[in-house]
């Protein structure tokens, strides 16, 4: 069985390295993008099983990325989880309104990350079965 492929759109190398280490150790395959436009291109080219999305990106923000992903007939079924330092009142709601399916505040704990990823991958498999 091939491992689930997760795209992480993140401009901070330390955050990228931490999440990569956790997910690869758990058996996932990682795809990476350092900005929103690259992330959209990688998503379209690679069709990952799940997308982790930073909101504060250098070109277009994560809200715009989520909007574009969910507006695409091809990409809209891919679960998108906001993984962001935006952890103030209302940030979760703004992420969900923009099209994200889930929300994790940074710094993210290993177990929170893995359980959320597993939950959304299981939901996706049910929806596409």
C-alpha positions in Angstrom: 0.0 0.0 0.0 1.4 3.4 -0.9 1.7 5.9 1.9 -0.7 8.9 2.0 0.9 12.0 0.5 0.7 15.3 2.5 1.5 18.7 1.0 2.7 21.2 3.5 2.6 24.8 2.3 4.9 26.7 4.7 7.5 29.5 4.4 9.3 28.9 7.7 12.1 26.3 7.3 12.1 25.3 11.0 8.3 24.7 11.0 8.7 22.7 7.7 11.5 20.6 9.2 9.6 19.8 12.4 6.4 18.7 10.6 8.4 16.8 7.9 10.1 14.8 10.7 6.9 14.0 12.5 5.0 13.0 9.4 7.8 11.0 7.7 8.5 9.1 10.9 4.7 8.2 11.0 5.0 6.8 7.5 3.6 9.6 5.3 5.1 10.9 2.1 5.8 14.7 2.2 5.4 17.2 -0.6 6.5 20.8 0.2 5.9 24.3 -1.1 7.4 27.5 0.3 4.6 29.9 -0.9 1.0 29.9 -1.9 1.3 29.9 -5.6 3.8 27.1 -5.6 1.5 25.2 -3.2 -1.4 25.6 -5.7 0.8 24.3 -8.5 2.1 21.3 -6.5 -1.5 20.5 -5.4 -2.7 20.5 -9.0 0.3 18.5 -10.3 0.6 15.9 -7.5 -3.0 15.6 -6.1 -2.0 15.0 -2.5 -4.2 13.2 -0.1 -4.2 16.1 2.4 -2.9 19.7 2.6 -1.4 21.4 5.6 -1.6 25.2 5.0 0.2 28.0 6.8 -1.9 31.2 6.7 0.9 33.8 6.7 2.7 33.2 3.4 4.9 35.6 1.4 2.9 35.9 -1.8 -0.8 35.1 -1.5 -2.0 34.2 2.0 -3.4 30.9 3.1 -7.0 32.2 3.0 -6.6 32.9 -0.7 -4.9 29.5 -1.2 -7.8 27.7 0.5 -10.4 29.7 -1.5 -8.7 28.7 -4.8 -8.4 25.0 -3.8 -12.0 24.8 -2.8 -13.1 26.6 -6.0 -11.4 23.9 -8.1 -13.6 21.0 -9.2 -10.5 18.8 -9.1 -8.9 19.9 -5.9 -11.9 20.7 -3.7 -12.1 17.2 -2.2 -8.6 17.4 -0.8 -8.9 18.1 3.0 -7.1 21.4 3.9 -5.9 21.9 7.5 -4.8 25.4 8.5 -1.6 25.0 10.5 -0.9 28.6 11.7 0.4 30.9 14.4 -2.8 32.8 14.0 -4.3 31.7 17.3 -6.4 34.7 18.4 -10.1 34.7 18.9 -11.8 34.4 15.5 -8.8 33.0 13.6 -10.2 29.4 13.6 -13.5 30.7 12.2 -11.7 32.8 9.5 -9.7 29.8 8.4 -12.8 27.6 8.2 -14.8 30.3 6.3 -11.9 30.6 3.8 -12.3 26.9 3.0 -10.1 25.1 5.4 -11.6 21.9 6.7 -9.6 21.9 9.9 -7.4 24.1 12.1 -4.3 23.6 14.2 -2.6 26.4 16.1 1.2 26.6 16.2 3.2 25.4 17.9 1.6 22.1 17.1 2.1 19.0 19.3 3.1 15.8 17.7 0.0 13.9 18.8 -2.4 16.7 17.9 -0.8 16.8 14.4 -1.0 13.1 13.9 -4.5 12.6 15.2 -5.8 15.5 13.1 -4.1 14.2 10.0 -5.4 10.6 10.6 -8.9 11.9 11.2 -9.1 13.9 8.0 -7.5 11.2 5.9 -10.0 8.7 7.2 -12.9 11.1 6.4 -11.5 11.6 2.9 -11.3 7.8 2.3 -15.0 7.5 3.4 -16.1 10.3 1.1 -14.2 8.9 -1.9 -15.1 5.2 -1.4 
